[in-house]
Amino acid sequence: MASPVFRNVIGRAFSLGLWKDLGL
């Protein structure tokens, strides 16, 4: 089970990736 901090970092990186894909 991933630690909350690790999941938070992955979540933020994933969100940033989505924003870049959307061109925002």
LINSULTA-V973546 format. One record per residue. RES is the residue in three letters. SS is DSSP state (helix for helix, strand for strand, loop for the rest). OMEGA is omega in whole degrees, 0 to 359 (none if undefined). D_CENTER is the distance of its C-alpha to the mean C-alpha in Angstrom with 1 decimal. Layout:
RES;SS;OMEGA;D_CENTER / RES;SS;OMEGA;D_CENTER
This chain:
MET;loop;181;17.3 / ALA;loop;180;14.1 / SER;loop;180;14.5 / PRO;helix;182;12.7 / VAL;helix;180;11.7 / PHE;helix;180;10.2 / ARG;helix;180;8.3 / ASN;helix;180;7.2 / VAL;helix;180;6.1 / ILE;helix;180;4.4 / GLY;helix;181;2.9 / ARG;helix;180;2.8 / ALA;helix;180;3.0 / PHE;helix;180;2.8 / SER;helix;179;4.1 / LEU;helix;180;5.9 / GLY;helix;180;7.0 / LEU;helix;180;8.3 / TRP;helix;180;10.0 / LYS;helix;180;11.5 / ASP;helix;181;12.8 / LEU;helix;179;14.3 / GLY;loop;179;15.9 / LEU;loop;none;15.0
